[in-house]
Amino acid sequence: MSSRSVGRDRQRLTATVTDIDVGRQKALLVAVVDDSSTPVEVDDSLAEMVRLVDTAGSGVVDIAVQRRPHPDPATYLGKGKASELAGLGKALDIDLLVVDGELSPVQQRNLQHIFEVDVVDRVALILDIFALHATSRAGMAQVELAMLRYRLPRLRGKGIEMSRLGGGIGTRGPGETKLETDRRRVLRRISQLERELKNLATVRETQHKARRRSEMPSAALVGYTNAGKSSLLNALTDSDVLVQDQLFSTLDATVRRVDLPSGRAALLSDTVGFVRDLPHQLIESFRSTLEEAVNTDLLLHVVDASADQPERQIGAVRETLESIDAHQMPELLLLNKADAVSPEALTRLINLHPDAVVVSAVVGTGLDQLLERVEETVTPEAQDLELLIPFDRGDLVARVHEVAEILSESHEESGTHITARVPMRHVAGLSGFAV
């Protein structure tokens, strides 16, 4: 392995050439780190990149790390290091160079010239995974928009990066033939996608207004990718949302009804997972989907308690929430996968976050406590009212059912007798029928 001086156990992160399935691309993973990066941070970042490459359908055969104050403006790696690693790449017969960082168009072209293989940076890798998992109309449009925005400054004829029509990382999404056209056509396509997504956002806002009118409280599951949000949604709502042990397996917001302990219902949505340094192209393109978290009463921040550094994941999620102005929303931290973490590590996390709820979507630990906490947070202040509503005011009876928690109901000679827990904002409108 190259650059062994950085990291704890680099061997555990990589596969050998013989471990790569036939037909999968073989990738060399490289990174440039400065002296402020600790070995633990470097290894965690590289481990995440290995998982990203695997999710995209390729395999990492070796990893190289170069310490320098900042990336070289022309080649990212120093020229000598780039030449050295190009030789390693030829010896390993790699198909792909993956860079744990964001490359400029110049750096990407120069590295392709030196290595004579496709070069993919962190942004392109994440975009590729999104393209792999996008299924809905909105999801596919958002991925295509993000990819076009990323590739637009890289359009300069049919180079290595522009002439491929085969499979593999960097070839999914809108398709290379679309990107070989002139800049004007690409810009026209970007404008078309922006209009389409704006229309879809209008539909989504209409749905949000309908939910708000129904007075049904809502909560959104947010968190680092693969933290277990979809599994938790399934456990709480008895749903069958797709669950995969892959990064970014959920792209489109999924909304389900959940019954709270009082019997009242709430809406629970699963959102796209976040990741360290989520590309700004994706944040912009997926803003309407990410803003599902803004149009809610409570954020359920799901944390993988078994992760090596859950604090870094919490920080990455909150940074992304801040970028979409959702950081001031009420938040309840959920320490998920409690069944997969040592008691010592779990105790440390609980001490750091005493208000968090410890849960396990797999074995059901803490789900009842979670629903109780959700209800405490999203249920508005209310007053118990005893009402007698005339039979000819069926519309008012329906309204009470819609906005209040029904405690008892019976039919008497003079009308419908209802005892209900009514949100304070509706008390005045019903007080004329109070007994």
Secondary structure, DSSP 8 states (H G I E B T S, - for coil): ---TTSSS-GGGG---GGGS-TTS-EEEEEEEE-TTS-HHHHHHHHHHHHHHHHHTT-EEEEEEEEE-SS-BTTTBS-HHHHHHHHHHHHHHT-SEEEESS---HHHHHHHHHHH-SEEEEHHHHHHHHHHHH--SHHHHHHHHHHHHHHHGGG--SSSTTTS--SSSTTS-TT-HHHHTS-HHHHHHHHHHHHHHHHHHHHHHHHHHHHHHHTT--EEEEEEBTTSSHHHHHHHHHT------SSTT---S-EEEEEE-TTS-EEEEEE---B-TT--HHHHHHTHHHHGGGTSSSEEEEEEETTSS-HHHHHHHHHHHHHHTT-TTS-EEEEEE-GGGS-HHHHHHHHHH-TT-EE--TTT-TTHHHHHHHHHHHHS--EEEEEEEE-TT-HHHHHHHHHHSEEEEEEEETTEEEEEEEEEHHHHHHHGGGB-
